[in-house]
């Protein structure tokens, strides 16, 4: 990561000021600034939030879809340096439409999860 935690905090504050939602997304796919990330899948039956079928499998494709892309809110910034090593890429994702932080319909979101409608890559952290 080329940013310090303080620089990342400042950057997130700027994006949160300029957009209705801003979140951090760890990702295996490569995106460019300006790319809209497809809506995330969710598995409401899982006991452990890490228990998720592999991308592209039949089990993955059958899962329900959120109305936006799943990200972490800015409260996890202190963990980015630690968590970034487990993923190929990390982005700041923004949106100007709807966003959800507690629940969507009857589905309760994970701690610190933020779902952003039409989530767009605003910054590449890694």
N, C-alpha and C positions, 0 to 999 in steps of 0.2 A: 504494500500500500504506500503510495507516494505522498499521502496526506497525513498530518498529525491528527489526533483525535479532536483537538481544538479547531483545526481548519475544517474538518468534516462537520463538526457541530455548527460552525459559522455558515458553511455551504448549505447544510440542511435548513437552517433558519431562513436563509435567503430564498430557497425554493419553496418553503412553507409560506413565506410572505407573498410570493408571486403566484402561487397556485392554490387551489382549494384543497389539495392533498399532495403529500410527498412522502415516499417511503424508500426503504433500502431493500433490494432484492438480490439474493444470492442465486446464481444461475449457472447451469452447465452450457447453455446455448450462448452463442456470441451475437450481440446486437450492436448497432451503431446509435449514436445520439440521434433522436428523432424517430426511431423505430417504435411502433406500438406493439406491446407484448400481448399475445393472445390470452384470453381469459384462463384463469387457473382452474384446475380440477379440485374437488374436495372429497374426502372420504370420511363421512361423519361417523362411521361405525368403528373407526380405529380407537384403540385404547392408548396408543403411544403416537404422538404427532409425527414421529420419524417413520412410522410404519406406513409406507406409501408404495404402491406398485411401481415397477420400473416404467419409465416413459416409453410409449409406443406399444406396450403390451395390450392384449385384449382386456385384461382386468383394468388397466389404466383408462383405456378408451371408453369403457362402460361407466366410469364414474361421472357423477353430476358435475356441472360446471358452475363456478361463481360468476356473477355479473361483472367481473373485472379481474385484475391481476393481483395476486396475493403478495404482499410485501411486509416488512417489519416497520413499525413506526420509529420515530427518532429516539425513543427511550432505550434502544439497544445499541446506541452508538459506541458505548464503552466496550462492547463485545465484538465489534466489527473486526478489529485486528486479529483477534483470536479465531473467529469463525471463518474469516476470508480464506484461510488456508485449506479449508475443506471443499472449496468450490473453484471452478475454473474462472468464473466472472462474478463481479459485484457491481450493481448499478444503483443510481438514484433514479427512481421512477416518480413521475408527477402526473397529475390529472386535474382537469378543471370541471369535471362532471361530478357524479355522485361518488361517495366513498363510504365504507362501513368499517367500524372499529370494534364493535361489541358483538353484534350478531347480524345475520342476514336471514330474513324470514324466521324459521324456527331453528336455524343452525347457529350455535355459539362459536365464535371465532376463537382461535388460540390466543394465549397471552401475547400482547404486543403486536398482534397481526392487524394489518390495515389492507383492505381490499380496495383497489382504485379502478374505477371504470375508465376504459380507454387509456390505461397506464402507458405513458410514453417515456422512453429512456431520455433523461435529461443530462446525465453525467455518468461517465465510466470511471468507477473507483478502481477496478481491476479487470 
